[in-house]
Structure formats: structure tokens, C-alpha cells
Amino acid sequence: MQKIRWGIIGVGDVCEVKSGPGFYKAPGSELIAVMRRNSSKAEDYARRHKVPHWYDSAEALFANPDINAVYIATPPAQHKDYAIAAMKAGKDVYIEKPVTLNAAECEDIIAIEKSTGRKVTAAHYRRHVPCFMKMHELIRNGAIGAPLLVQLDMLQPAASKIITTTDDNWRVNPALSGGGLFHDLSPHQLDLMLYWFGAVDKASGFGFNQRKFNNADDAVHGWATFESGVLLQGRWHFAVGAEQTRDQCEIIGTKGKLTINFFGQQVIRLTNTDGEEEIIIPNPQHIQQPMIEQVNNYFRGERNNPCSISEAKAVMELIDCFSHPL
């Protein structure tokens, strides 16, 4: 088995538990270097996770000949440039979501991917989280008949506990994140809609900064029809009262319905002619590790791409459409 030897660009909070340990715990995978512009924090991460090399510049990490793959976990504004630089340095690339600031930036990554022959995967890791895999299986096997309607609700107070806080609060700085919390969280949801129901036929929507707590839109509404015939309506708001908190995806089919939440521990609720059933499959300790294992297999040539940049571009196209200014 060819060992995938990783370097990480941007070892912030997401790398502590969600993703970082997966790179050294996955079979045939090794984390050998990390980078963060704050050198003391890069060194601290390397020491605690027993990573042999740490850097305060991406160029130094790219120059390490032992690294053959790079995970980019910076704010989205830096994804495109780091991805292109990594490919030109001969590394395969795994990019956090949202994969870019907008869909147009994906084209630049795709062009370099083709010209260099490197491999690039987007971190839409919920595709391989067991509870979402079970949800996909139920849809595919006709547990609710033919899917007809999807209602997505993501309503959170301004001080939501599911949103990671940082010193610079970059997630609500559109120059760094592409938008606001919608851009941070909706890729998880919209990627699964495309993965489960296929390509979009038509879409429309709008974004609006209703309560003006920061410079990013706090309210987004979106509508889409898929080529499979499924209809989607989504509501996102990140400044509702705490008592209105809601995280739910409801899928209505010809013979029943499924509901699931996206964040925290997922709970599937299935209602059909057989009755009602609740399904809980515990999440992995490191929630990205199942996806990282699939990425490793792809980089080794053992499977197809678990989430291509072209697929990630389709997600960004929906995000661009849904967040269009009102």
C-alpha cells in the first residue's frame, strides 16, 4: 500500500478533533507536517499531535519532498491560491468546504488540476458519515417511495453553539468566507442534496442582512428543482430567537417521509406504511476520518474521486444563486 504522507495548511480548531487526527489514524496515512502563520501555534499543534515538522509558511511545507498530499483548512479566501500552489509543487490536494469563495474560482483549480495531472478532492465529508450513508440507502431503496419534496430549515440564534468561534470571526467576513454563516454551513447540506437527488434543473433565491449584527447576510432563502423531479425549499437564518432554533431536513415521498438533522448527532426518523422508526448511528470520533480514508484510496488509485471539484463547483453554484442579493 502506498502511504499518503500529508501536510496540513491551516491547523485551526477544525483540525483538533474533526479532521486532523484522521490523517494519522487512517490506514496507510501519515501526517508529517503542519503549517500556520502563527509559528508558536503551529509548533504547539505539532508537539501535541506528534507531527515531526511544522512551518509558518506554505512555501516551506510545499518544499518538503516527503509530502505527497496537502489538506487545505484555511479560510476560503485562500483555498484557490494554496490549491494551485500545492498542485504546481507536485502534491495532491484535499480542500475544506466551502471549496472556494464562489463557483468561478473552481474553474481555476480545475484548469490546474488538468494541466498538472494532480488529484483534487473537496471535503464534503458527510457523504461518508454513517448516519447520512444510511439516509442515502433508505432513499435509494424506496423506503418513502419516490422523493417529491425537500424542506431544509437551518435557523440559529446569533450566538449559536454549533458555530465555531475564532478570534477574528472570519466566518462573517465576506472577504474571507465568501458570505456569512450560510456559506460556512450550507455546503454540508447542499452537497448531500446534489449527491442524493442529482443535478439541478432550475434554482433561485436571495440573501439579506436582516438584523445587521455584522457585514454578512444573516437570512437566505433558496428554491430548486432537480432533474430527478425533486423540489427543494431551503430557509437559513442566523439571528433568530433562541427558542426558534431549528436544524431539520424533511424529505416527503410518495409513500412516506424521512427527517434528519445535519449538526450534532444525527437522528433519522422514518415514517411510512410500516409505521415509525427512529435510527441513530453514532458519529465517528473524528468525523472526517471516513472521508479521509476514501481520499487516501483515491490518491492511491484504488477508487474514483469521492468528491470532485466539479461536484464542489455545483454546490458553489447553488450557494451563489441562493445568496444573490435581494
SERO-4910 file (N, C-alpha, C, O; in steps of 0.05 Angstrom, whole numbers):
BEGIN
 pado doro    nc1    nc2    nc3   cac1   cac2   cac3    cc1    cc2    cc3    oc1    oc2    oc3
  Met    A     17    -24      0      0      0      0     17     25      0     35     28     17
  Gln    A     13     43    -20     28     68    -20     18     85      3     -6     90      7
  Lys    A     37     95     20     29    112     42     25    140     32     41    151     18
  Ile    A      2    152     41     -3    180     34      8    196     57      0    193     80
  Arg    A     27    214     51     42    229     71     32    259     69     38    273     50
  Trp    A     18    267     90      3    292     89     18    315    102     34    312    120
  Gly    A     12    339     90     18    364    103     -8    380    105    -24    379     87
  Ile    A    -12    394    127    -36    410    131    -29    440    130    -11    448    144
  Ile    A    -44    455    114    -42    484    114    -66    495    130    -89    492    122
  Gly    A    -60    507    153    -81    519    169    -91    501    191   -113    491    190
  Val    A    -75    496    212    -83    478    234    -98    494    255    -87    500    277
  Gly    A   -123    501    250   -140    515    269   -158    495    283   -151    472    286
  Asp    A   -180    505    293   -198    489    310   -208    464    296   -211    443    308
  Val    A   -214    466    270   -226    443    256   -206    420    255   -215    397    252
  Cys    A   -181    425    258   -160    404    257   -155    390    283   -141    370    284
  Glu    A   -167    401    305   -162    389    331   -174    361    333   -161    342    341
  Val    A   -200    359    327   -214    334    330   -228    325    305   -226    301    297
  Lys    A   -241    343    291   -258    336    268   -242    323    246   -250    303    234
  Ser    A   -219    334    239   -204    325    216   -175    317    221   -167    295    213
  Gly    A   -160    333    235   -131    329    238   -123    301    245   -106    289    231
  Pro    A   -133    290    267   -124    263    275   -130    241    254   -117    221    253
  Gly    A   -150    246    237   -157    226    217   -134    222    197   -132    200    185
  Phe    A   -117    242    194    -95    239    175    -72    221    185    -57    210    170
  Tyr    A    -70    218    212    -50    199    222    -62    174    234    -48    156    241
  Lys    A    -89    172    235   -102    148    245   -112    130    222   -116    106    226
  Ala    A   -118    142    199   -128    126    176   -106    107    167    -82    113    168
  Pro    A   -114     83    158    -95     63    148    -79     74    124    -90     87    107
  Gly    A    -53     69    124    -36     78    102    -34    108     99    -29    118     77
  Ser    A    -36    122    122    -36    152    121    -18    162    143    -17    150    165
  Glu    A     -4    183    137     15    194    157     14    225    155     15    236    133
  Leu    A     13    238    178     14    267    179     43    275    187     52    269    209
  Ile    A     57    287    168     86    292    173     92    322    176    114    329    184
  Ala    A     73    340    169     79    369    172     54    385    174     33    378    162
  Val    A     55    407    189     33    425    192     43    454    188     67    459    193
  Met    A     26    471    180     33    499    176     12    517    187    -12    512    184
  Arg    A     20    539    200      3    560    208     20    585    209     43    584    218
  Arg    A      9    608    201     25    632    200     35    641    228     56    653    230
  Asn    A     19    634    249     29    638    276     46    614    283     37    592    289
  Ser    A     73    619    283     91    596    286     89    582    313     93    558    314
  Ser    A     83    597    334     81    584    360     57    565    361     58    544    374
  Lys    A     35    573    348     11    555    347     16    531    329      6    509    335
  Ala    A     31    535    307     39    512    290     56    493    306     52    468    305
  Glu    A     75    503    321     93    486    337     77    471    358     82    448    363
  Asp    A     59    486    371     43    474    392     26    451    382     24    429    394
  Tyr    A     13    455    358     -3    433    346     15    409    340      8    386    346
  Ala    A     38    414    328     56    393    321     65    377    345     67    353    344
  Arg    A     71    391    367     80    378    391     58    360    403     63    337    410
  Arg    A     34    371    405     12    356    417      3    332    400     -6    312    411
  His    A      5    335    374     -4    313    356     19    296    346     16    279    329
  Lys    A     43    301    357     67    285    350     72    286    319     78    265    307
  Val    A     71    310    308     77    314    280    106    323    277    114    342    291
  Pro    A    122    311    261    151    316    261    159    344    251    180    354    260
  His    A    144    356    233    152    381    222    130    402    224    106    396    222
  Trp    A    138    427    229    119    449    229    131    473    216    156    477    217
  Tyr    A    114    489    203    124    512    188    105    536    193     82    533    201
  Asp    A    116    560    187     99    584    188     95    596    160     85    618    157
  Ser    A    102    580    139     97    589    112     89    564     95    100    543     98
  Ala    A     70    568     77     61    547     60     84    538     41     86    514     35
  Glu    A    100    557     32    121    551     13    141    531     25    150    513     11
  Ala    A    147    534     51    165    515     64    153    487     65    167    467     61
  Leu    A    127    486     70    113    460     71    113    447     43    119    423     41
  Phe    A    107    463     23    106    452     -5    134    442    -13    136    423    -29
  Ala    A    155    453     -2    182    446    -10    191    419      3    212    408     -5
  Asn    A    176    409     22    184    384     35    179    361     16    156    356      9
  Pro    A    199    347      7    196    327    -14    182    302     -4    173    285    -20
  Asp    A    180    298     23    167    274     34    136    277     33    122    256     35
  Ile    A    126    301     30     97    305     29     86    300      1     96    311    -19
  Asn    A     66    282     -1     54    278    -28     25    286    -29     12    284    -50
  Ala    A     14    297     -7    -14    306     -7    -17    329     13     -4    328     34
  Val    A    -34    348      7    -38    372     24    -67    375     30    -84    374     12
  Tyr    A    -73    380     55   -101    386     64   -101    416     70    -85    426     86
  Ile    A   -119    431     56   -121    460     59   -145    466     77   -168    461     70
  Ala    A   -140    477    101   -160    482    121   -160    511    130   -166    516    154
  Thr    A   -153    529    112   -153    557    118   -181    569    112   -198    554    103
  Pro    A   -186    594    118   -210    607    108   -212    606     78   -191    605     64
  Pro    A   -236    605     66   -239    600     38   -225    619     19   -218    612     -3
  Ala    A   -220    644     28   -207    663     10   -179    654      1   -169    663    -19
  Gln    A   -167    636     16   -140    626     10   -140    599     -4   -119    590    -13
  His    A   -163    586     -7   -164    559    -17   -153    557    -46   -136    540    -51
  Lys    A   -162    574    -63   -155    572    -91   -125    575    -95   -112    558   -108
  Asp    A   -113    595    -83    -84    600    -88    -67    578    -75    -48    569    -87
  Tyr    A    -75    569    -52    -60    547    -39    -63    521    -55    -43    506    -58
  Ala    A    -87    516    -65    -91    491    -81    -74    491   -106    -62    471   -113
  Ile    A    -74    514   -120    -58    516   -144    -28    513   -138    -14    499   -153
  Ala    A    -19    526   -117     10    525   -110     17    496   -102     39    487   -109
  Ala    A     -1    482    -88      5    455    -80      7    436   -104     25    420   -106
  Met    A    -11    439   -123    -10    423   -147     15    428   -163     27    409   -173
  Lys    A     22    453   -166     46    460   -181     71    449   -167     92    446   -180
  Ala    A     69    445   -141     92    433   -126     91    402   -126    107    389   -113
  Gly    A     72    391   -141     71    362   -144     55    348   -124     59    323   -120
  Lys    A     38    362   -109     22    349    -88     -7    345    -97    -18    362   -111
  Asp    A    -20    323    -88    -49    321    -90    -61    337    -68    -48    343    -48
  Val    A    -87    345    -71    -99    365    -53   -127    357    -44   -143    346    -59
  Tyr    A   -131    362    -18   -158    358     -6   -165    385      6   -151    395     23
  Ile    A   -188    396     -3   -195    424      4   -220    425     21   -240    412     15
  Glu    A   -218    440     43   -242    444     61   -264    458     46   -260    470     25
  Lys    A   -289    455     57   -312    469     47   -316    495     62   -307    497     85
  Pro    A   -329    515     50   -335    517     21   -309    517      6   -289    529     14
  Val    A   -309    503    -17   -283    497    -31   -270    523    -41   -246    524    -44
  Thr    A   -286    543    -47   -276    569    -57   -295    591    -48   -315    586    -35
  Leu    A   -288    616    -55   -306    638    -48   -331    638    -65   -352    647    -57
  Asn    A   -329    627    -90   -352    626   -109   -346    605   -130   -324    594   -131
  Ala    A   -366    600   -147   -363    579   -167   -342    586   -187   -328    567   -197
  Ala    A   -339    611   -194   -319    618   -215   -291    610   -207   -275    602   -224
  Glu    A   -284    612   -181   -258    605   -173   -252    575   -177   -228    567   -180
  Cys    A   -272    558   -177   -268    530   -181   -256    524   -209   -240    506   -212
  Glu    A   -262    541   -228   -252    537   -255   -222    539   -256   -209    523   -270
  Asp    A   -210    557   -240   -181    560   -239   -168    534   -228   -147    526   -237
  Ile    A   -180    523   -207   -170    498   -196   -172    475   -215   -154    460   -218
  Ile    A   -195    473   -229   -199    452   -248   -179    454   -271   -169    433   -280
  Ala    A   -173    478   -280   -153    481   -302   -126    472   -293   -112    458   -309
  Ile    A   -117    478   -269    -90    470   -260    -91    440   -254    -71    426   -259
  Glu    A   -112    429   -244   -115    400   -240   -110    385   -266    -96    365   -266
  Lys    A   -122    396   -287   -119    383   -313    -90    386   -324    -79    366   -335
  Ser    A    -79    409   -321    -52    414   -333    -30    400   -318     -9    393   -329
  Thr    A    -33    396   -291    -12    384   -275    -16    353   -273      3    339   -266
  Gly    A    -41    344   -277    -47    316   -273    -49    308   -244    -50    284   -237
  Arg    A    -50    328   -226    -54    322   -197    -83    315   -191   -101    320   -207
  Lys    A    -88    305   -167   -115    297   -159   -124    317   -138   -109    325   -120
  Val    A   -150    325   -140   -162    344   -121   -189    333   -112   -205    325   -128
  Thr    A   -194    334    -86   -219    326    -74   -229    348    -55   -213    361    -41
  Ala    A   -255    352    -55   -268    371    -37   -277    357    -12   -286    334    -13
  Ala    A   -276    370     11   -282    358     37   -311    358     44   -319    367     65
  His    A   -328    348     26   -356    344     32   -359    317     46   -369    298     34
  Tyr    A   -349    316     70   -345    291     84   -370    278     94   -370    254    101
  Arg    A   -392    292     95   -417    280    105   -426    257     87   -442    240     96
  Arg    A   -417    257     62   -424    234     45   -416    207     57   -429    187     51
  His    A   -395    208     74   -385    182     85   -389    181    115   -377    163    128
  Val    A   -405    198    127   -413    195    155   -435    174    157   -454    176    142
  Pro    A   -433    154    174   -451    131    173   -481    138    174   -496    125    160
  Cys    A   -489    158    189   -518    164    191   -528    175    164   -550    169    156
  Phe    A   -512    192    151   -520    202    125   -519    181    103   -534    181     85
  Met    A   -500    162    106   -500    139     88   -525    122     90   -536    113     71
  Lys    A   -534    119    115   -559    104    120   -583    119    108   -601    107     96
  Met    A   -583    146    111   -605    162     99   -605    158     69   -627    154     57
  His    A   -582    158     56   -580    155     27   -590    127     19   -604    124     -1
  Glu    A   -583    107     35   -592     80     30   -623     78     31   -635     65     14
  Leu    A   -635     90     51   -664     90     53   -678    103     30   -698     93     19
  Ile    A   -667    126     21   -678    140     -3   -675    122    -27   -694    119    -43
  Arg    A   -651    111    -31   -645     95    -55   -662     70    -56   -670     61    -78
  Asn    A   -668     58    -33   -682     33    -32   -713     36    -31   -727     16    -27
  Gly    A   -722     61    -33   -751     65    -35   -766     64     -9   -790     58     -9
  Ala    A   -753     71     14   -766     69     39   -790     89     41   -809     85     56
  Ile    A   -788    111     26   -810    130     25   -822    133     -3   -835    153    -10
  Gly    A   -818    113    -19   -826    114    -47   -809    133    -63   -785    135    -57
  Ala    A   -820    146    -82   -805    166    -98   -804    193    -84   -825    203    -77
  Pro    A   -780    204    -79   -779    230    -65   -792    252    -82   -789    253   -107
  Leu    A   -807    269    -69   -821    291    -82   -812    318    -73   -805    335    -90
  Leu    A   -812    323    -47   -807    349    -36   -786    348    -14   -785    329      2
  Val    A   -769    368    -13   -749    371      9   -752    399     21   -753    419      7
  Gln    A   -754    399     48   -754    424     63   -730    425     81   -727    408     99
  Leu    A   -712    444     76   -688    448     93   -693    472    111   -699    494    101
  Asp    A   -689    469    137   -691    492    155   -666    492    172   -659    473    186
  Met    A   -652    514    171   -628    519    188   -631    546    201   -623    566    190
  Leu    A   -643    546    225   -648    571    239   -633    571    265   -636    553    282
  Gln    A   -616    591    269   -598    592    292   -598    620    304   -600    640    289
  Pro    A   -595    622    330   -591    649    342   -563    659    336   -546    644    326
  Ala    A   -559    685    340   -533    697    333   -510    684    348   -488    683    339
  Ala    A   -516    675    372   -495    662    389   -499    632    389   -500    619    410
  Ser    A   -501    620    365   -506    591    362   -482    575    373   -459    582    369
  Lys    A   -489    553    386   -468    535    398   -456    517    377   -434    505    382
  Ile    A   -468    514    353   -457    496    333   -437    510    315   -424    496    299
  Ile    A   -433    536    318   -416    551    300   -390    557    315   -390    569    336
  Thr    A   -368    549    303   -341    552    315   -335    582    317   -337    597    297
  Thr    A   -326    591    340   -318    619    343   -287    621    341   -273    603    350
  Thr    A   -278    643    329   -249    648    326   -244    677    334   -262    693    336
  Asp    A   -219    682    340   -212    709    349   -219    731    329   -228    752    336
  Asp    A   -215    724    303   -221    744    282   -249    742    270   -257    758    254
  Asn    A   -264    721    279   -292    717    270   -294    718    239   -312    731    229
  Trp    A   -275    705    225   -274    707    196   -299    696    182   -304    703    159
  Arg    A   -314    679    195   -337    666    182   -358    686    174   -375    681    157
  Val    A   -359    710    187   -378    730    180   -365    754    166   -376    776    166
  Asn    A   -341    749    155   -327    769    139   -328    759    110   -313    741    103
  Pro    A   -346    771     94   -350    761     66   -324    760     50   -321    743     32
  Ala    A   -305    778     55   -280    778     40   -264    752     45   -248    744     28
  Leu    A   -267    740     69   -252    716     76   -269    690     72   -258    669     65
  Ser    A   -295    692     76   -312    668     76   -329    666     50   -340    644     45
  Gly    A   -332    687     35   -349    687     12   -377    698     18   -391    706     -1
  Gly    A   -384    698     43   -411    708     51   -412    709     81   -397    724     94
  Gly    A   -430    693     93   -432    692    122   -434    663    131   -422    645    120
  Leu    A   -450    659    152   -453    632    163   -467    613    143   -463    589    145
  Phe    A   -483    624    126   -495    607    105   -473    594     88   -475    571     81
  His    A   -452    610     81   -430    599     65   -415    578     81   -403    559     69
  Asp    A   -414    580    107   -399    562    124   -414    535    127   -401    514    126
  Leu    A   -440    536    131   -455    512    139   -470    499    116   -473    475    115
  Ser    A   -481    515     98   -498    503     77   -484    484     58   -497    467     47
  Pro    A   -457    486     53   -445    466     36   -449    438     45   -452    420     28
  His    A   -450    433     71   -456    406     82   -483    396     72   -486    373     64
  Gln    A   -502    414     72   -530    407     65   -534    405     35   -545    386     25
  Leu    A   -524    426     21   -529    427     -8   -514    405    -23   -524    395    -43
  Asp    A   -490    398    -13   -476    376    -26   -492    350    -25   -493    335    -44
  Leu    A   -504    345     -2   -519    320      1   -544    321    -16   -553    300    -27
  Met    A   -556    344    -19   -580    346    -37   -572    338    -66   -586    323    -79
  Leu    A   -549    348    -75   -540    342   -102   -531    312   -104   -536    299   -124
  Tyr    A   -519    302    -83   -509    275    -82   -533    255    -82   -532    234    -95
  Trp    A   -554    262    -68   -577    245    -66   -597    247    -89   -608    228    -98
  Phe    A   -600    272   -100   -622    276   -119   -612    284   -147   -629    288   -165
  Gly    A   -586    287   -151   -576    293   -177   -573    322   -184   -576    339   -167
  Ala    A   -569    328   -209   -563    355   -218   -588    373   -216   -611    364   -216
  Val    A   -582    399   -212   -603    419   -211   -613    427   -238   -597    429   -257
  Asp    A   -639    429   -241   -651    439   -266   -654    469   -265   -644    483   -282
  Lys    A   -668    480   -245   -672    508   -241   -668    515   -212   -674    499   -194
  Ala    A   -659    540   -207   -656    549   -179   -658    579   -177   -653    594   -196
  Ser    A   -667    589   -154   -669    617   -149   -667    622   -119   -670    603   -103
  Gly    A   -662    646   -111   -660    652    -83   -650    680    -78   -645    695    -96
  Phe    A   -647    686    -52   -637    713    -45   -625    711    -17   -632    695      0
  Gly    A   -605    729    -12   -594    733     14   -599    761     23   -601    780      7
  Phe    A   -601    765     50   -608    791     61   -597    794     89   -599    775    105
  Asn    A   -585    816     95   -575    822    122   -597    835    138   -599    860    138
  Gln    A   -613    819    150   -638    829    163   -633    843    189   -645    864    194
  Arg    A   -616    831    206   -613    843    233   -587    858    236   -583    872    256
  Lys    A   -569    856    216   -545    873    215   -527    872    239   -517    892    249
  Phe    A   -523    847    250   -504    844    272   -475    845    262   -457    849    278
  Asn    A   -471    840    236   -445    841    224   -448    848    194   -470    856    186
  Asn    A   -428    845    178   -430    853    150   -440    831    131   -442    836    107
  Ala    A   -446    808    142   -455    785    125   -485    782    126   -497    789    146
  Asp    A   -496    771    105   -525    764    105   -531    744    127   -516    725    130
  Asp    A   -552    749    142   -560    730    162   -584    713    154   -591    694    168
  Ala    A   -597    721    131   -621    707    122   -617    699     93   -610    716     76
  Val    A   -622    674     86   -620    664     59   -644    646     53   -650    628     70
  His    A   -657    650     30   -679    632     22   -671    621     -6   -661    636    -23
  Gly    A   -676    595    -11   -670    584    -36   -690    563    -45   -702    549    -29
  Trp    A   -694    562    -72   -713    542    -84   -699    529   -107   -684    542   -122
  Ala    A   -703    503   -111   -690    490   -133   -707    466   -142   -721    454   -126
  Thr    A   -706    460   -168   -717    435   -179   -693    419   -189   -676    429   -202
  Phe    A   -694    393   -184   -673    375   -193   -682    360   -218   -706    357   -222
  Glu    A   -664    352   -235   -671    338   -259   -685    312   -253   -700    301   -270
  Ser    A   -682    301   -228   -697    278   -220   -726    283   -214   -742    265   -210
  Gly    A   -734    309   -213   -761    317   -208   -766    326   -179   -787    336   -173
  Val    A   -746    323   -161   -749    331   -133   -749    362   -131   -734    375   -145
  Leu    A   -766    372   -113   -767    401   -108   -755    407    -81   -760    393    -62
  Leu    A   -739    428    -79   -726    436    -54   -733    464    -47   -733    482    -64
  Gln    A   -739    468    -21   -742    495    -10   -724    496     15   -725    478     32
  Gly    A   -707    517     17   -689    519     40   -691    546     53   -693    567     40
  Arg    A   -690    546     80   -690    571     95   -667    570    115   -663    551    130
  Trp    A   -651    591    114   -628    594    132   -630    621    146   -635    641    132
  His    A   -627    622    172   -627    647    186   -609    644    210   -610    624    225
  Phe    A   -591    663    214   -571    661    235   -574    684    256   -554    693    268
  Ala    A   -599    693    260   -604    713    281   -632    711    291   -644    732    297
  Val    A   -643    687    293   -670    684    304   -668    682    335   -646    680    346
  Gly    A   -691    684    348   -691    679    377   -683    651    383   -689    632    368
  Ala    A   -671    647    406   -661    620    414   -683    599    414   -678    576    407
  Glu    A   -708    607    421   -730    588    422   -739    579    394   -754    560    392
  Gln    A   -730    593    373   -737    585    345   -715    568    332   -716    563    308
  Thr    A   -695    560    347   -673    544    336   -684    519    323   -701    505    333
  Arg    A   -674    513    299   -684    491    283   -663    481    264   -650    497    250
  Asp    A   -658    455    263   -640    443    244   -653    417    235   -652    397    248
  Gln    A   -665    419    211   -680    396    201   -682    395    171   -685    415    158
  Cys    A   -679    371    161   -685    365    133   -707    345    131   -705    323    142
  Glu    A   -729    352    119   -752    335    116   -756    328     86   -758    345     69
  Ile    A   -756    302     80   -760    292     53   -786    277     52   -790    257     65
  Ile    A   -804    287     35   -831    275     32   -831    259      6   -824    270    -15
  Gly    A   -839    234      7   -841    218    -17   -869    208    -22   -888    216     -8
  Thr    A   -872    191    -42   -899    182    -49   -910    162    -28   -934    157    -28
  Lys    A   -893    151    -11   -902    131      8   -893    136     37   -893    118     54
  Gly    A   -884    161     43   -875    167     70   -857    190     71   -855    206     52
  Lys    A   -843    194     93   -825    216     96   -801    208    114   -803    190    131
  Leu    A   -779    222    110   -755    220    126   -747    247    136   -750    267    122
  Thr    A   -737    248    161   -726    273    171   -699    267    184   -694    245    194
  Ile    A   -681    286    183   -654    284    195   -644    312    201   -651    331    188
  Asn    A   -628    314    222   -614    339    228   -586    336    217   -575    314    214
  Phe    A   -573    359    212   -546    359    200   -524    362    220   -501    352    214
  Phe    A   -529    374    243   -507    380    261   -511    367    288   -534    361    296
  Gly    A   -489    362    302   -491    346    326   -494    317    319   -485    309    297
  Gln    A   -505    301    336   -511    273    330   -536    271    313   -557    281    321
  Gln    A   -534    259    290   -557    257    272   -577    236    282   -570    215    293
  Val    A   -603    243    279   -625    224    285   -642    223    260   -653    243    251
  Ile    A   -645    199    249   -663    194    226   -690    186    236   -692    168    254
  Arg    A   -711    198    226   -738    189    232   -752    182    206   -755    198    188
  Leu    A   -761    157    205   -774    146    181   -803    141    187   -810    127    207
  Thr    A   -821    152    171   -849    147    173   -860    137    147   -857    150    126
  Asn    A   -871    113    146   -884    102    122   -906     82    130   -915     82    153
  Thr    A   -915     67    111   -938     49    116   -932     28    137   -950     15    148
  Asp    A   -906     23    142   -898      4    162   -898     15    190   -894      1    210
  Gly    A   -902     41    193   -902     54    219   -880     75    221   -873     88    201
  Glu    A   -871     80    245   -850    100    250   -825     86    262   -827     67    278
  Glu    A   -802     96    254   -777     85    264   -757    107    268   -755    126    252
  Glu    A   -742    105    290   -720    124    295   -693    109    293   -690     88    305
  Ile    A   -675    121    278   -649    108    274   -627    127    282   -625    150    273
  Ile    A   -609    118    300   -586    133    309   -561    116    305   -559     94    316
  Ile    A   -543    126    289   -517    113    285   -496    132    295   -492    154    284
  Pro    A   -482    125    316   -462    144    328   -442    154    308   -432    139    291
  Asn    A   -435    180    310   -415    191    292   -387    181    300   -383    175    323
  Pro    A   -369    180    280   -341    173    287   -329    194    306   -338    217    306
  Gln    A   -309    186    321   -295    205    339   -284    228    323   -287    251    331
  His    A   -272    222    300   -261    243    282   -279    242    257   -276    224    240
  Ile    A   -297    261    255   -319    258    237   -310    257    207   -325    247    190
  Gln    A   -287    268    202   -277    268    174   -261    242    167   -255    238    144
  Gln    A   -255    226    187   -237    204    181   -248    185    160   -232    176    143
  Pro    A   -274    178    159   -283    160    138   -278    172    110   -271    158     91
  Met    A   -282    199    107   -277    212     82   -247    212     76   -239    207     53
  Ile    A   -230    217     96   -201    218     92   -192    190     82   -175    189     65
  Glu    A   -203    169     92   -196    142     83   -203    138     54   -188    126     39
  Gln    A   -226    149     45   -234    147     17   -215    165     -1   -209    157    -23
  Val    A   -208    188     10   -189    205     -5   -162    191     -9   -150    192    -30
  Asn    A   -152    179     13   -127    164     11   -129    142    -11   -111    139    -27
  Asn    A   -152    128    -11   -155    107    -31   -155    119    -60   -144    107    -78
  Tyr    A   -168    142    -63   -168    155    -89   -140    164    -97   -132    160   -120
  Phe    A   -126    176    -79    -99    185    -85    -80    162    -92    -61    165   -107
  Arg    A    -86    138    -80    -71    114    -87    -80    101   -113    -67     82   -122
  Gly    A   -102    111   -124   -112     99   -149   -130     75   -145   -133     59   -163
  Glu    A   -141     72   -120   -157     48   -114   -187     52   -117   -202     33   -114
  Arg    A   -195     77   -122   -224     83   -125   -226    109   -141   -206    123   -146
  Asn    A   -251    116   -148   -255    142   -162   -256    164   -141   -254    160   -117
  Asn    A   -258    189   -151   -257    212   -134   -282    213   -116   -304    213   -126
  Pro    A   -279    213    -89   -302    214    -71   -317    241    -72   -341    241    -64
  Cys    A   -305    262    -82   -320    287    -86   -302    306   -103   -284    319    -92
  Ser    A   -307    307   -129   -290    322   -147   -295    352   -144   -315    361   -133
  Ile    A   -277    368   -155   -280    397   -155   -304    405   -173   -316    425   -168
  Ser    A   -309    390   -193   -333    395   -210   -358    392   -193   -377    408   -196
  Glu    A   -359    372   -176   -382    368   -158   -384    391   -138   -405    401   -132
  Ala    A   -360    399   -128   -360    421   -109   -368    447   -122   -381    465   -110
  Lys    A   -361    450   -148   -370    474   -163   -400    475   -164   -412    497   -162
  Ala    A   -413    453   -168   -443    452   -169   -455    462   -143   -475    475   -142
  Val    A   -442    455   -120   -450    465    -94   -447    495    -93   -465    509    -84
  Met    A   -424    505   -102   -419    534   -102   -438    549   -120   -446    571   -113
  Glu    A   -446    537   -142   -466    550   -160   -492    553   -145   -506    574   -148
  Leu    A   -501    533   -130   -525    536   -114   -522    557    -93   -540    573    -88
  Ile    A   -499    558    -79   -494    578    -59   -495    606    -71   -507    624    -60
  Asp    A   -482    609    -94   -482    635   -107   -510    644   -114   -518    667   -111
  Cys    A   -526    625   -124   -553    630   -133   -571    637   -108   -585    657   -109
  Phe    A   -570    621    -88   -587    624    -65   -580    650    -49   -598    662    -37
  Ser    A   -555    658    -50   -547    682    -34   -546    707    -50   -535    727    -42
  His    A   -558    706    -74   -559    730    -91   -572    753    -76   -592    749    -62
  Pro    A   -561    778    -78   -572    800    -63   -602    805    -69   -611    803    -92
  Leu    A   -617    810    -48   -646    815    -51   -650    841    -66   -673    849    -71
***
